[in-house]
């Protein structure tokens, strides 16, 4: 878990420098408002302060989430994925191993690549010759 935490911090630094974009959504806002752990909520708020855009919930996102839920993806996770697809995000980063596994089995049917933050960061910082 420590590697994931360090990766998330590095990703935040990249977003802060403008090297990548973070996208917020109504789904994230709703989930954040229900988060009882103050420390975790503050960390997510920091991340969201770096968001360059915000995706509002639409009927199309809800329909797509229902399709994704048929793949045995939890409804809230399906809404997150559908929002990322709607935003035309390149990647959806998650530390949720269950979501990562389920999305990985259906990656060909998704319009966004689902990755673990640590794995994604390693891939992004490695050149085409395999050198860091």
DSSP file (Angstrom, degrees, kcal/mol; ACC not computed):
  #  RESIDUE AA STRUCTURE BP1 BP2  ACC     N-H-->O    O-->H-N    N-H-->O    O-->H-N    TCO  KAPPA ALPHA  PHI   PSI    X-CA   Y-CA   Z-CA
    1    1 A X     >        0   0    0      0, 0.0     4,-2.2     0, 0.0     5,-0.2   0.000 360.0 360.0 360.0 -29.6    0.0    0.0    0.0
    2    2 A X  H  >  +     0   0    0      1,-0.2     4,-2.4     2,-0.2     5,-0.2   0.903 360.0  53.7 -62.1 -40.3    2.9    2.3    0.6
    3    3 A X  H  > S+     0   0    0      1,-0.2     4,-2.2     2,-0.2    -1,-0.2   0.903 108.6  49.8 -60.4 -41.6    3.9    2.2   -3.0
    4    4 A X  H  > S+     0   0    0      2,-0.2     4,-2.5     1,-0.2    -1,-0.2   0.911 109.8  50.7 -63.0 -42.6    0.4    3.2   -4.1
    5    5 A X  H  X S+     0   0    0     -4,-2.2     4,-2.0     1,-0.2    -2,-0.2   0.908 111.5  47.6 -63.2 -41.9    0.4    6.1   -1.6
    6    6 A X  H  X S+     0   0    0     -4,-2.4     4,-2.2     2,-0.2    -1,-0.2   0.884 111.0  52.1 -65.6 -38.0    3.7    7.4   -3.0
    7    7 A X  H  X S+     0   0    0     -4,-2.2     4,-2.5     2,-0.2    -2,-0.2   0.913 107.7  51.3 -63.7 -43.0    2.4    7.0   -6.5
    8    8 A X  H  X S+     0   0    0     -4,-2.5     4,-2.4     1,-0.2    -1,-0.2   0.909 109.4  50.5 -62.3 -41.5   -0.7    9.1   -5.7
    9    9 A X  H  X S+     0   0    0     -4,-2.0     4,-2.0     2,-0.2    -1,-0.2   0.909 110.9  48.9 -62.1 -41.6    1.5   11.8   -4.2
   10   10 A X  H  X S+     0   0    0     -4,-2.2     4,-2.2     2,-0.2    -2,-0.2   0.889 110.1  51.4 -64.3 -38.9    3.7   11.8   -7.4
   11   11 A X  H  X S+     0   0    0     -4,-2.5     4,-2.5     2,-0.2    -2,-0.2   0.892 107.6  52.7 -65.2 -39.9    0.5   12.0   -9.5
   12   12 A X  H  X S+     0   0    0     -4,-2.4     4,-2.7     1,-0.2    -1,-0.2   0.905 108.3  50.9 -61.5 -40.7   -0.6   15.0   -7.5
   13   13 A X  H  X S+     0   0    0     -4,-2.0     4,-1.6     2,-0.2    -2,-0.2   0.912 109.9  49.7 -62.7 -41.8    2.7   16.7   -8.1
   14   14 A X  H  <>S+     0   0    0     -4,-2.2     5,-2.1     2,-0.2     6,-0.8   0.901 112.4  47.6 -62.9 -41.1    2.3   16.0  -11.9
   15   15 A X  H ><5S+     0   0    0     -4,-2.5     3,-1.0     1,-0.2    -2,-0.2   0.905 109.5  53.4 -66.4 -40.7   -1.2   17.4  -11.8
   16   16 A X  H 3<5S+     0   0    0     -4,-2.7    -1,-0.2     1,-0.3    -2,-0.2   0.819 109.3  48.7 -63.8 -30.7    0.0   20.5   -9.9
   17   17 A X  T 3<5S-     0   0    0     -4,-1.6    -1,-0.3    -5,-0.2    -2,-0.2   0.532 117.0-113.8 -85.8  -6.6    2.7   21.1  -12.5
   18   18 A X  T < 5S+     0   0    0     -3,-1.0    -3,-0.2    -4,-0.5    -2,-0.1   0.535  81.7 124.8  87.2   5.9    0.1   20.8  -15.3
   19   19 A X  S   <S+     0   0    0     -5,-2.1     2,-0.3    -6,-0.2    -4,-0.2   0.712  80.5  12.8 -73.0 -20.2    1.8   17.7  -16.7
   20   20 A X  S    S-     0   0    0     -6,-0.8     2,-0.4    -9,-0.1    -2,-0.2  -0.971  77.1-120.3-149.1 164.0   -1.5   15.8  -16.5
   21   21 A X        -     0   0    0     -2,-0.3     2,-0.4    -3,-0.1    30,-0.1  -0.877  13.1-155.7-112.1 139.5   -5.2   16.6  -15.9
   22   22 A X  E     -a   51   0A   0     28,-0.6    30,-2.8    -2,-0.4    31,-0.9  -0.920  13.4-149.5-108.8 137.9   -7.4   15.4  -13.1
   23   23 A X  E     -a   53   0A   0     -2,-0.4    31,-0.2    28,-0.2     2,-0.2  -0.928   6.5-157.6-113.6 129.2  -11.2   15.3  -13.8
   24   24 A X  E     -a   54   0A   0     29,-3.0    31,-2.3    -2,-0.5     2,-0.3  -0.468  12.2-169.6 -92.8 171.2  -13.8   15.8  -11.0
   25   25 A X  E  >  -a   55   0A   0     29,-0.3     4,-2.3    -2,-0.2    31,-0.2  -0.988  39.7-109.3-156.4 161.8  -17.4   14.6  -11.2
   26   26 A X  H  > S+     0   0    0     29,-2.3     4,-2.5    -2,-0.3     5,-0.2   0.853 119.3  57.5 -59.2 -34.9  -20.7   14.8   -9.5
   27   27 A X  H  > S+     0   0    0     28,-0.3     4,-2.4     2,-0.2    -1,-0.2   0.913 107.0  46.3 -65.8 -43.0  -20.2   11.2   -8.4
   28   28 A X  H  > S+     0   0    0      2,-0.2     4,-2.9     1,-0.2    -2,-0.2   0.929 111.9  51.8 -64.0 -44.3  -16.9   12.1   -6.6
   29   29 A X  H  X S+     0   0    0     -4,-2.3     4,-2.1     1,-0.2    -2,-0.2   0.913 111.5  46.8 -58.4 -43.7  -18.5   15.1   -5.0
   30   30 A X  H  X S+     0   0    0     -4,-2.5     4,-0.8     2,-0.2    -1,-0.2   0.921 113.6  47.3 -65.7 -44.1  -21.4   13.0   -3.7
   31   31 A X  H >< S+     0   0    0     -4,-2.4     3,-0.7     1,-0.2     4,-0.3   0.901 111.3  52.3 -63.7 -40.4  -19.1   10.3   -2.4
   32   32 A X  H >< S+     0   0    0     -4,-2.9     3,-1.5     1,-0.2    -1,-0.2   0.890 103.0  57.5 -62.5 -40.8  -16.9   12.9   -0.8
   33   33 A X  H 3< S+     0   0    0     -4,-2.1    -1,-0.2     1,-0.3    -2,-0.2   0.728 109.5  46.3 -64.6 -20.6  -19.9   14.5    1.1
   34   34 A X  T << S+     0   0    0     -4,-0.8     2,-0.6    -3,-0.7    -1,-0.3   0.381  82.1 116.5-101.4   2.6  -20.6   11.1    2.7
   35   35 A X    <   -     0   0    0     -3,-1.5     6,-0.1    -4,-0.3    -3,-0.0  -0.619  43.5-170.6 -78.5 114.3  -17.0   10.3    3.7
   36   36 A X        +     0   0    0     -2,-0.6     2,-0.9     1,-0.1    -1,-0.2   0.782  63.0  89.5 -77.1 -25.5  -16.9   10.1    7.5
   37   37 A X     >  -     0   0    0      1,-0.2     4,-2.7     2,-0.1     5,-0.2  -0.620  62.3-163.4 -78.0 106.9  -13.0    9.9    7.8
   38   38 A X  H  > S+     0   0    0     -2,-0.9     4,-2.4     1,-0.2    -1,-0.2   0.885  86.1  50.9 -60.4 -42.5  -12.0   13.6    7.9
   39   39 A X  H  > S+     0   0    0      2,-0.2     4,-1.7     1,-0.2    -1,-0.2   0.926 113.2  44.7 -63.5 -45.0   -8.3   12.9    7.0
   40   40 A X  H  > S+     0   0    0      1,-0.2     4,-2.2     2,-0.2    -1,-0.2   0.914 111.9  53.2 -64.7 -42.1   -9.2   10.9    4.0
   41   41 A X  H  X S+     0   0    0     -4,-2.7     4,-2.5     1,-0.2    -2,-0.2   0.902 107.8  51.2 -59.4 -42.1  -11.8   13.5    2.9
   42   42 A X  H  X S+     0   0    0     -4,-2.4     4,-2.0     2,-0.2    -1,-0.2   0.867 108.1  52.2 -64.7 -36.5   -9.2   16.2    3.1
   43   43 A X  H  X S+     0   0    0     -4,-1.7     4,-2.0     2,-0.2    -1,-0.2   0.913 111.3  46.3 -64.9 -42.4   -6.8   14.2    1.0
   44   44 A X  H  X S+     0   0    0     -4,-2.2     4,-2.8     1,-0.2    -2,-0.2   0.890 109.6  54.5 -67.8 -38.2   -9.5   13.8   -1.7
   45   45 A X  H  X S+     0   0    0     -4,-2.5     4,-1.7     2,-0.2    -1,-0.2   0.887 106.7  52.1 -61.5 -38.0  -10.4   17.5   -1.5
   46   46 A X  H  X S+     0   0    0     -4,-2.0     4,-0.5     2,-0.2    -2,-0.2   0.939 110.7  47.6 -61.3 -46.9   -6.7   18.2   -2.2
   47   47 A X  H >< S+     0   0    0     -4,-2.0     3,-1.5     1,-0.2    -2,-0.2   0.927 111.3  50.6 -58.8 -46.4   -6.8   16.0   -5.2
   48   48 A X  H >< S+     0   0    0     -4,-2.8     3,-1.7     1,-0.3    -1,-0.2   0.776  97.3  67.5 -66.6 -26.2  -10.1   17.6   -6.4
   49   49 A X  H 3< S+     0   0    0     -4,-1.7    -1,-0.3     1,-0.3    -2,-0.2   0.717  99.7  53.1 -66.1 -17.2   -8.6   21.1   -6.0
   50   50 A X  T << S+     0   0    0     -3,-1.5   -28,-0.6    -4,-0.5    -1,-0.3   0.426  80.7 124.7 -94.1  -1.1   -6.3   20.1   -8.9
   51   51 A X  E <   -a   22   0A   0     -3,-1.7   -28,-0.2    -4,-0.2     3,-0.1  -0.372  45.6-163.0 -64.9 134.2   -9.2   19.0  -11.2
   52   52 A X  E    S+     0   0A   0    -30,-2.8     2,-0.3     1,-0.1   -29,-0.2   0.609  72.8  12.6 -92.7 -14.3   -9.1   20.8  -14.5
   53   53 A X  E     -a   23   0A   0    -31,-0.9   -29,-3.0     2,-0.0     2,-0.4  -0.959  65.5-137.2-154.1 170.1  -12.7   19.9  -15.4
   54   54 A X  E     -a   24   0A   0     -2,-0.3     2,-0.6   -31,-0.2   -29,-0.3  -0.999  10.4-146.2-138.3 130.9  -15.9   18.5  -13.8
   55   55 A X  E     -a   25   0A   0    -31,-2.3   -29,-2.3    -2,-0.4   -28,-0.3  -0.874  15.0-148.4-102.8 120.5  -18.3   16.0  -15.2
   56   56 A X        -     0   0    0     -2,-0.6     2,-0.2   -31,-0.2     5,-0.1  -0.601  28.4-101.3 -84.3 146.6  -22.0   16.4  -14.3
   57   57 A X        +     0   0    0     -2,-0.2     2,-0.3     4,-0.1    -1,-0.1  -0.490  48.3 177.8 -67.5 130.5  -24.2   13.4  -14.0
   58   58 A X     >  -     0   0    0     -2,-0.2     4,-2.3     1,-0.1     5,-0.2  -0.860  45.0-106.9-128.7 163.7  -26.4   12.9  -17.1
   59   59 A X  H  > S+     0   0    0     -2,-0.3     4,-2.5     1,-0.2     5,-0.2   0.862 120.9  56.4 -58.2 -34.7  -28.9   10.3  -18.2
   60   60 A X  H  > S+     0   0    0      2,-0.2     4,-2.4     1,-0.2    -1,-0.2   0.905 107.4  47.6 -64.7 -40.4  -26.3    9.0  -20.7
   61   61 A X  H  > S+     0   0    0      2,-0.2     4,-2.5     1,-0.2    -2,-0.2   0.913 111.5  50.9 -65.6 -41.9  -23.8    8.4  -17.9
   62   62 A X  H  X S+     0   0    0     -4,-2.3     4,-1.8     2,-0.2    -2,-0.2   0.908 110.7  48.8 -61.8 -41.8  -26.5    6.7  -15.8
   63   63 A X  H  X S+     0   0    0     -4,-2.5     4,-1.7     2,-0.2    -2,-0.2   0.927 112.3  47.8 -63.9 -44.6  -27.4    4.4  -18.7
   64   64 A X  H  X S+     0   0    0     -4,-2.4     4,-2.5     1,-0.2    -2,-0.2   0.895 108.8  54.5 -64.5 -38.5  -23.8    3.5  -19.3
   65   65 A X  H  X S+     0   0    0     -4,-2.5     4,-2.4     1,-0.2    -1,-0.2   0.882 105.1  53.9 -62.2 -37.6  -23.3    2.9  -15.6
   66   66 A X  H  X S+     0   0    0     -4,-1.8     4,-1.0     2,-0.2    -1,-0.2   0.898 108.6  49.4 -63.9 -38.8  -26.2    0.4  -15.7
   67   67 A X  H >< S+     0   0    0     -4,-1.7     3,-0.6     1,-0.2     4,-0.3   0.930 112.1  47.9 -63.1 -44.9  -24.5   -1.4  -18.6
   68   68 A X  H ><>S+     0   0    0     -4,-2.5     3,-1.7     1,-0.2     5,-0.9   0.855 104.3  60.0 -65.5 -35.0  -21.2   -1.5  -16.6
   69   69 A X  H ><5S+     0   0    0     -4,-2.4     3,-1.7     1,-0.3    -1,-0.2   0.787  92.3  67.7 -64.0 -26.3  -23.0   -2.8  -13.5
   70   70 A X  T <<5S+     0   0    0     -4,-1.0    -1,-0.3    -3,-0.6    -2,-0.2   0.687  90.0  64.7 -66.1 -16.4  -24.1   -5.8  -15.6
   71   71 A X  T < 5S-     0   0    0     -3,-1.7    -1,-0.3    -4,-0.3    -2,-0.2   0.225 128.2 -99.7 -87.3  13.6  -20.4   -6.8  -15.6
   72   72 A X  T < 5S+     0   0    0     -3,-1.7     2,-0.4     1,-0.3    -3,-0.2   0.766  77.8 146.0  71.0  27.4  -20.7   -7.2  -11.8
   73   73 A X      < -     0   0    0     -5,-0.9    -1,-0.3    -4,-0.1    -2,-0.1  -0.826  59.2-102.3 -92.9 133.9  -19.2   -3.8  -11.2
   74   74 A X     >  -     0   0    0     -2,-0.4     4,-2.8     1,-0.1     5,-0.2  -0.204  30.9-116.3 -55.1 143.5  -20.6   -2.1   -8.1
   75   75 A X  H  > S+     0   0    0      1,-0.2     4,-1.9     2,-0.2     5,-0.1   0.871 114.1  47.3 -53.5 -43.5  -23.1    0.7   -9.0
   76   76 A X  H  > S+     0   0    0      2,-0.2     4,-2.0     1,-0.2    -1,-0.2   0.916 113.2  48.4 -66.3 -42.0  -21.0    3.5   -7.6
   77   77 A X  H  > S+     0   0    0      1,-0.2     4,-2.6     2,-0.2    -2,-0.2   0.886 109.1  54.4 -63.3 -38.1  -17.9    2.2   -9.3
   78   78 A X  H  X S+     0   0    0     -4,-2.8     4,-2.7     1,-0.2    -1,-0.2   0.882 107.0  50.7 -63.4 -38.4  -19.9    1.9  -12.6
   79   79 A X  H  X S+     0   0    0     -4,-1.9     4,-2.2    -5,-0.2    -1,-0.2   0.896 109.7  50.5 -66.0 -39.4  -20.9    5.6  -12.2
   80   80 A X  H  X S+     0   0    0     -4,-2.0     4,-2.3     2,-0.2    -2,-0.2   0.946 113.5  44.9 -61.3 -48.0  -17.3    6.6  -11.7
   81   81 A X  H  X S+     0   0    0     -4,-2.6     4,-2.6     1,-0.2    -2,-0.2   0.918 112.6  50.5 -63.2 -44.0  -16.2    4.6  -14.8
   82   82 A X  H  X S+     0   0    0     -4,-2.7     4,-2.4     1,-0.2    -1,-0.2   0.874 110.3  50.8 -63.4 -36.7  -19.1    6.0  -16.9
   83   83 A X  H  X S+     0   0    0     -4,-2.2     4,-1.9     2,-0.2    -1,-0.2   0.911 109.8  49.8 -65.7 -42.0  -18.2    9.5  -15.9
   84   84 A X  H  <>S+     0   0    0     -4,-2.3     5,-2.5     2,-0.2     4,-0.4   0.903 111.4  49.0 -63.7 -41.0  -14.6    8.9  -16.9
   85   85 A X  H ><5S+     0   0    0     -4,-2.6     3,-1.5     1,-0.2    -1,-0.2   0.925 109.2  52.5 -62.4 -43.6  -15.7    7.6  -20.3
   86   86 A X  H 3<5S+     0   0    0     -4,-2.4    -1,-0.2     1,-0.3    -2,-0.2   0.855 108.4  50.7 -60.5 -35.4  -18.0   10.6  -20.7
   87   87 A X  T 3<5S-     0   0    0     -4,-1.9    -1,-0.3    -5,-0.1    -2,-0.2   0.526 111.2-125.2 -78.3  -5.6  -15.0   12.9  -20.0
   88   88 A X  T < 5 +     0   0    0     -3,-1.5    -3,-0.2    -4,-0.4    -2,-0.1   0.871  44.7 179.7  58.4  39.1  -13.0   11.0  -22.6
   89   89 A X      < -     0   0    0     -5,-2.5    24,-0.2     1,-0.1    -1,-0.2  -0.382  30.8-143.0 -66.3 146.7  -10.3   10.4  -20.0
   90   90 A X  S    S+     0   0    0      1,-0.2    23,-1.9    22,-0.1     2,-0.3   0.869  82.0  20.0 -75.6 -38.6   -7.3    8.4  -21.1
   91   91 A X  E     -b  113   0B   0     21,-0.2     2,-0.5    -7,-0.1    23,-0.2  -0.965  54.8-156.2-136.1 148.8   -7.0    6.6  -17.7
   92   92 A X  E     -b  114   0B   0     21,-2.8    23,-2.2    -2,-0.3     2,-0.4  -0.977  24.8-156.5-119.0 111.2   -9.1    5.8  -14.7
   93   93 A X  E     +b  115   0B   0     -2,-0.5     2,-0.3    21,-0.2    23,-0.2  -0.762  19.5 166.9 -95.3 132.3   -6.8    5.2  -11.8
   94   94 A X        -     0   0    0     21,-2.4    23,-0.2    -2,-0.4    -2,-0.0  -0.999  37.8-160.5-145.1 144.5   -8.0    3.1   -8.8
   95   95 A X        +     0   0    0     -2,-0.3     2,-1.0    21,-0.2     3,-0.1   0.335  66.4 111.5 -98.3   3.3   -6.5    1.4   -5.8
   96   96 A X     >  -     0   0    0      1,-0.2     4,-2.7     2,-0.1     5,-0.2  -0.687  53.2-165.2 -80.3 102.8   -9.6   -0.8   -5.6
   97   97 A X  H  > S+     0   0    0     -2,-1.0     4,-2.5     1,-0.2     5,-0.2   0.858  85.6  53.3 -60.0 -37.6   -8.2   -4.2   -6.5
   98   98 A X  H  > S+     0   0    0      2,-0.2     4,-2.5     1,-0.2    -1,-0.2   0.937 112.0  43.7 -65.1 -46.6  -11.7   -5.7   -7.1
   99   99 A X  H  > S+     0   0    0      2,-0.2     4,-2.9     1,-0.2     5,-0.3   0.921 113.2  52.6 -63.4 -43.4  -12.7   -2.9   -9.5
  100  100 A X  H  X S+     0   0    0     -4,-2.7     4,-2.1     1,-0.2    -2,-0.2   0.915 112.0  45.8 -58.1 -44.7   -9.3   -3.1  -11.2
  101  101 A X  H  X S+     0   0    0     -4,-2.5     4,-1.6     2,-0.2    -2,-0.2   0.930 115.1  45.6 -65.7 -47.5   -9.7   -6.9  -11.7
  102  102 A X  H  X S+     0   0    0     -4,-2.5     4,-0.7     1,-0.2    -2,-0.2   0.909 115.5  46.2 -65.6 -41.8  -13.3   -6.7  -13.0
  103  103 A X  H >< S+     0   0    0     -4,-2.9     3,-0.8    -5,-0.2    -1,-0.2   0.876 107.8  58.7 -67.9 -36.3  -12.5   -3.8  -15.3
  104  104 A X  H >< S+     0   0    0     -4,-2.1     3,-0.9    -5,-0.3     4,-0.2   0.857 101.6  53.9 -61.0 -35.6   -9.4   -5.6  -16.6
  105  105 A X  H 3< S+     0   0    0     -4,-1.6    -1,-0.3     1,-0.2    -2,-0.2   0.744 119.6  34.6 -69.5 -21.8  -11.5   -8.6  -17.7
  106  106 A X  T X< S+     0   0    0     -3,-0.8     3,-2.2    -4,-0.7     4,-0.5   0.142  77.9 124.4-116.6  17.4  -13.7   -6.2  -19.7
  107  107 A X  G X  S+     0   0    0     -3,-0.9     3,-1.6     1,-0.3     5,-0.2   0.828  70.6  59.6 -51.7 -37.9  -11.0   -3.7  -20.8
  108  108 A X  G 3  S+     0   0    0      1,-0.3    -1,-0.3    -4,-0.2    -2,-0.1   0.789 105.5  50.0 -63.2 -25.9  -11.9   -4.2  -24.5
  109  109 A X  G <  S+     0   0    0     -3,-2.2     2,-0.3    -6,-0.2    -1,-0.3   0.445  97.6  87.4 -91.7  -0.7  -15.4   -3.0  -23.7
  110  110 A X    <   -     0   0    0     -3,-1.6   -28,-0.0    -4,-0.5     4,-0.0  -0.701  65.3-149.3 -99.9 152.1  -14.4    0.1  -21.9
  111  111 A X  S    S+     0   0    0     -2,-0.3     2,-0.3   -30,-0.1    -1,-0.1   0.237  85.3  54.0 -99.8  11.0  -13.6    3.5  -23.4
  112  112 A X  S    S-     0   0    0     -5,-0.2     2,-0.4   -24,-0.0   -21,-0.2  -0.993  86.3-117.8-142.6 143.0  -11.1    4.3  -20.7
  113  113 A X  E     -b   91   0B   0    -23,-1.9   -21,-2.8    -2,-0.3     2,-0.5  -0.711  26.1-146.3 -83.9 129.4   -8.0    2.3  -19.5
  114  114 A X  E     +b   92   0B   0     -2,-0.4     2,-0.3   -23,-0.2   -21,-0.2  -0.856  29.0 164.0-100.0 125.4   -8.3    1.2  -15.9
  115  115 A X  E     -b   93   0B   0    -23,-2.2   -21,-2.4    -2,-0.5     2,-0.3  -0.947  42.4-111.8-138.6 156.8   -4.9    1.2  -14.0
  116  116 A X     >  -     0   0    0     -2,-0.3     4,-2.8   -23,-0.2     5,-0.2  -0.714  36.9-123.3 -79.1 139.2   -3.5    1.0  -10.5
  117  117 A X  H  > S+     0   0    0     -2,-0.3     4,-2.5   -23,-0.2     5,-0.2   0.880 109.2  48.5 -55.8 -41.4   -1.8    4.4   -9.8
  118  118 A X  H  > S+     0   0    0      2,-0.2     4,-2.2     1,-0.2    -1,-0.2   0.938 114.3  44.8 -66.2 -46.3    1.6    2.8   -9.0
  119  119 A X  H  > S+     0   0    0      1,-0.2     4,-2.3     2,-0.2    -2,-0.2   0.917 114.4  50.0 -62.9 -43.3    1.6    0.6  -12.1
  120  120 A X  H  X S+     0   0    0     -4,-2.8     4,-2.7     1,-0.2    -2,-0.2   0.923 109.9  50.4 -61.1 -45.2    0.4    3.6  -14.3
  121  121 A X  H  X S+     0   0    0     -4,-2.5     4,-1.7    -5,-0.2    -1,-0.2   0.904 110.1  49.9 -62.8 -41.8    3.2    5.8  -12.9
  122  122 A X  H  < S+     0   0    0     -4,-2.2     4,-0.4     1,-0.2    -1,-0.2   0.925 112.9  47.3 -61.7 -44.6    5.9    3.3  -13.6
  123  123 A X  H >< S+     0   0    0     -4,-2.3     3,-0.9     1,-0.2    -2,-0.2   0.906 112.4  49.5 -63.2 -41.4    4.6    2.8  -17.1
  124  124 A X  H 3< S+     0   0    0     -4,-2.7    -1,-0.2     1,-0.2    -2,-0.2   0.757 112.4  46.9 -71.8 -24.7    4.4    6.6  -17.7
  125  125 A X  T 3< S+     0   0    0     -4,-1.7     2,-0.5    -5,-0.2    -1,-0.2   0.343  96.2  87.6-100.3   7.3    7.9    7.2  -16.4
  126  126 A X  S <  S-     0   0    0     -3,-0.9     6,-0.2    -4,-0.4    -4,-0.0  -0.903  74.0-134.8-105.6 130.2    9.5    4.4  -18.4
  127  127 A X    >   -     0   0    0      4,-3.0     3,-2.3    -2,-0.5    -2,-0.1  -0.203  35.1 -91.6 -77.1 175.7   10.7    5.2  -21.9
  128  128 A X  T 3  S+     0   0    0      1,-0.3    -1,-0.1     2,-0.1    -2,-0.0   0.681 125.1  60.8 -64.6 -16.2   10.0    2.9  -24.9
  129  129 A X  T 3  S-     0   0    0      2,-0.2    -1,-0.3     0, 0.0     3,-0.1   0.423 120.0-106.9 -87.6   1.2   13.3    1.1  -24.3
  130  130 A X  S <  S+     0   0    0     -3,-2.3     2,-0.4     1,-0.3    -2,-0.1   0.631  77.9 131.1  85.2  13.3   12.2    0.0  -20.8
  131  131 A X              0   0    0      1,-0.1    -4,-3.0    -4,-0.1    -1,-0.3  -0.823 360.0 360.0-103.9 140.4   14.4    2.4  -19.0
  132  132 A X              0   0    0     -2,-0.4    -1,-0.1    -6,-0.2    -2,-0.0   0.466 360.0 360.0 -76.7 360.0   13.3    4.7  -16.2
